[in-house]
Amino acid sequence: MKRRNLKKDEDEKLINVVFTSVGGEIIPGIIDSLRSESSYDFHIIGVDMKENAVGRQLVDEFYTVPGGLDDDYIPRMLEIVNTEDVDIVIPLSDQETLSLSQHKQDLLSNGSKVLTPDGQKVKVASDKGSMLEFLDRKGVEVPEYYIPESFSELDKAVSELGYPEKDVVIKPRRQRAARGFWILSDEREPRDLVLNEKCLQMFPYKHIRKMLKNGDEFPELVAMQYLKGDDFNVDCLSIDGESVYEIPIKRIEPSAGPVQVGEITHDTRAQKMAKEICDAFEFELNTNVEIAYRDSTSKGKPLVYEINPRISGPIAVHRQAGVNLLLYGILSALGKEIPKNKDFKEIRFHRCWQEIYFEEE
């Protein structure tokens, strides 16, 4: 039975939002980026697989859900959408993004939008191999890459990419965040890496190959050139298939994985490339493009190495820079007008821990 929200009937500024995966570290900043907007009253519903998800302490209502790829996930989300009279669902995980984007029409039939591009575009963009092939066919410049289907093809790809003289990247085609990401390099000895690296993501190829060989079948991988230059996490917003915002975050720390220290900066080539990528896909709403220059000289174009067809973890920092891309994405999805091509401030940010306290029951 749908919970009728009387205040919503009277107040056009009230927006009922569902965030998925509210157990992640990014959730306090993302929620705050909406709570801080005085022009709107956000009623925030959080969902997560875990009963004690940290975001439970920050939202107005909380529900547990199955895993994003579970058969019961969409029926459960439809139940929540109906109960809470939800205006928009915002996925924060890759698996839920894939499922929800495939069922946008089902949720729309129940009165709720989903803050993702359309399902087929999400499916292509989420697969690093098909993403590179798609952009290559569209004439968008991409890094040199191979999609091997056997260990002999992987050996050849790694060699063709210049290893061991050049570092090479291998990573799963469909994996969340930086899981399975490896830089193949002979620059340092394995013992040194194991004992001294805080986040181990670099290893000689022969050792990685041996570990992969232990599996029952050849994994679905992409091998590509390692882009050593300045690295950008670019948050974008598209309307009617055309990107209207591209805001680059230059990675300062760490060298891979979630950005902990970054700079919002005007890098026109990064912005132009991000727009070219989004427009090639004809994306809608919020997406995130990860690109980097080939080397430290920062010559030529920065090239794509990953696309996240959803909002990014650090999207909350853009509010401080003067452009709240999360708010603008929500308003666009709901058919409301937003300012376009508004300039943003260049700022440096450090993301850090925040304690959330639970009372004993």
N, C-alpha and C positions, 0 to 999 in steps of 0.2 A: 504494500500500500504506500502510495507516494506521500511523503511528509509535506504538507502545504506550508510554505513559508510566507506568512502574512506580511512581514516586513518587505519581502521581495516584491509583492504585488504593489506596494505603495512607493517603493524607492528604486528608481532605475539605476542608481549607483551601486546597488548591492549585486555582487557577482559571486555565485557559488562555484568554487574551484575544487577539483580533485587533483592532488599530487600523488603519484605512485612512488614506491620505493622510498618512503620517508625515513628509513633507517640509516640512510647514508650521511656522511659527514657534511655534505653540501647543503643539507636541508635548512639549517638555521638562516643562512644568508639568503637563500632563495625566498623563503617565507617572509623574511624581513623586507625584501625588496618590494613586496606587495603591501605588507602592513604599513609601510612608510608612505604610501601614496594616499594623501588625504582626500583626493578627489573621488576616491572609490572606497567602498566598504566590502572587503573580501571576506566571505565566509569560507574557510579553508577546511577541506576534508582530506585526511591522509589515509593512505592504504599501504600495507606492507605484509610480507609473508610472516614476519615475526611479531608476536603479540606484544613484546616489550621494545619495539622499535623506538629509537630516541625521538623521532618526530612526533610520536604520540603526545609528548608533553607540550608541543608547540601548536597543534592544530585544534580546530573547534570540534571536530568529530573524527573518530578513527575506526577503521575496519581492517580485519585481516583478509587476505586474498591468497589464492593458490599462486604457483609460479606462473610467469608470464606466458609460457608456452603450454601450460596445462589445459586440458580440454574444458575444465570448469572455470577457467579464468574469465573469459568473456561473459558467460552467464552471471558470474558473481559481480562483475563490473556493471552490467546492465541493472542488476538488482540495486546496487548502491546508487547509480545514476537516478533511478526512479524514486528511491526512498528520499534522497536528499535534494531532488529537483535541481540537478547539476547543470550548470551552463557550459562548462568546459572541463575536459580531462587533460592533464599535462603529464605525460610519461617521463620518468627520469632514468629509466633503464633501457638497454638495447632490446631485450627480449619483449618487454611490455610495449615498447615503441613499435616493434614489428607486428605484434598481435593487434594492438589497438588501431594501427594504420590500416590493417586488413579488414577491420570491422567498423570503419568510420560511419558507414551508412546505417549500420545497426544502432549505433549510439545516437546518430542524428535522428533516427526514427523515434528515439526515446527522449529527444529534446536536448541532447548534449553534443557539442562540438569536440574535436580532438585536436590538440596542438601538434600536429605532425603533417608532413606532406602526404600525398596519396600512397596507398599500400604498395603498388608496384615500384614506385620510385624509391620508397624506403627499402624494399627488398634488394634492388640493384645497388643502391648507394651503400647499404650495410655490408655487402660482400666486397671485400677489397679487390678481389680479382675482377668481378663483373663491373665494379665502379671504374677501374682503370681502363678496361676494354671499352666501356661506354663512352668515356671522355675522349679516348683515343679516336674512336670512330667519329665523334663530333668535331674533331679537329682541335681539341683543347690539348695543349702541350702537357705531357705527363712524364714522370721519371722513367728511365729504362726499367722494364720489368719482365718477368717470366712467370708463367703459371704451370709449374711442373706437375706431372702425374705419376712420376716414379723417381726412385733414388738416382737412377742414371740421368734423368732429365734435370733433377735438382743439382747434381754434380756439374752438369754442363752449364746450367744457368749461373751458378755461383762463379764458375770459371769465366764465362762470357762477360759477367759484370765486373771482372777485373781482380777478383780475389786470388792470392792474398795481398797483392800490391794495394788494392783498394778495399775498404770496408764495404760490406754488403749487409742488407737487412733481409731477414726472413720472418714471416709472421703468418698466423692462421688467417684464412680468408674470412671466417666468421667467428670472431671472438670478442668478448667485451673488454673495453679499456685497453690496457697495455699487456693483457695476458698473452703469453706465448710470443712476445716480441723479443727478437734477438738481433744484436749487431754482431756479425761475424768478423772477427779481427784477430790477427796474430800479434798485435801490438804489445800485449802483456801476457805473462805466463798465467795459466789457470790457477796455480797456487796463490799468486799475488792477488788475483781477482777474488777468489773465494775468501781469503783472509781479510782483505782491505776494502772491498767495495760494499757500500751500504745497500744499494739496490743493484743487484747483479743482473745486467742485461747485455753484457759483452762477453763473448767466449769464442775461442777458435772453432772453426767449422768442423774439424774432425771429431771434436767432443760432442758438439750438438748433433752431428750426424749419427754418432753411436747411440745417443739417447733416443733419437727418433726411430732408429732401427729396431729398438726393443718393442715397438708397438706391433699389433696384429696386422695393420694395413698402413699404406702410405697416407699421411695426413694431407688435408687440403691446405696448401700453402701458397703464398706469393713470395717471390724473391725479387728484390728491387735494389736499385742503387741507394746508397746511404747519403741522405742530404745533410751535409755537415754545417751549412750556413745558418743564419738567423732563422728561427723557427717561430711560426705564428699560429695561434689559436684564434680563428676569425669567426665571430658570431654574426650571422646574417639574418635578414628578414626580407621575405619576398611577398609581393602582392600581385595577383594575376599573372604569375609565372615570371615576374621580373624582380630582381633584387633591388631594394630601395635603401638598405643599410648593410654595410660591411664594416665592422669595427674590429681591428686587429689587436690581439693581445700578444705582445712579444714575450716569448718564454725566457725567463732569466734562470730560474731553478725549478725543478731538477732538469736534467737533460732529456728525460723521457718520463711518461706517466702524467698524472694530474699536475697542473701548474700550481706551484706553491708561491713563487715570486714572479710577478709579471709586470709589464708596462703596457697600458693602453696607448697606442701610438698611431700617428698618421703615416703609414707606409703606403704610398699610392699604388705601387706595384702589387703589394699583397692585397689591397682592396680591389684592384682591377681584376686580379686573377680569381679571387673569391667570387666576384660578381659573374665572371665568365663561366665559372663552374656551376653556380646556382642557376644561371640563365640557361645553360645547356640542358640541365635537368628539368627546367621549368618548375622549380620548387614552389611550394606555397608555405607561408608562415616561417617559423623559426628553424634554422638549421645551423650547423657548425662545421666549418671547413678547416682542416689542419694542413698547413703548407710550410715549406721551408726552401731556402736558397740552396743551390748545389754545394757551395763552399763558402768560406769566410770572406771572400771578396764581395759577396752579395751582388755579383753581376748577373745579367739576364733576368729571367722571371723566377719567382718562387713557384715551386711545383707541389701539387697535392700528394699527400700520402695517406690521408684518411678523411672520411666524411661521417659525421654524426647527424643523422636526419631527425634531430630533436633539439631541445635546448641543451646548452652545455653546462658543466658544473660551475664555472666561474661567471655565468651570465649576470649574476647579481651585481658584479662590480661596475657594470655599465651605468647603473643608476647614479653612482657617484660621479661618473664622467659626464652626466647630463642627458643621457639617452637611455631610458629604461626599456630595453629591448624585450624583456619578458612582458611587461605591461602592454607595449605596443603590439606584440604578437597576440595576446589575449584579445585586445580590442579589435584588431583586424579580423580575427577568427569570428568574432561576434558581430561583424559588419559595421563597426564604428570607425569613424574617421580618425586618423593619426597624423601628426606632423611627419613630413617626409624629408629625407636628406638633411636633417638637423645636425649641426656640427657637434662634436664631442670634445671634451677636454682630454689632454694627455696626462695620465696619472700613473704612478707606480703603486702597487699593492702587494701586501704580504698576507697570505691566508694562514690562519693558525687555529689551534684547538679552542673549543668553547665547551665548558662543562654544562651539562644538563642534569638536573637532580631529580631523583625519584623518591617518593615517600614509600616506606614499607607498608604493605597492605596487612 
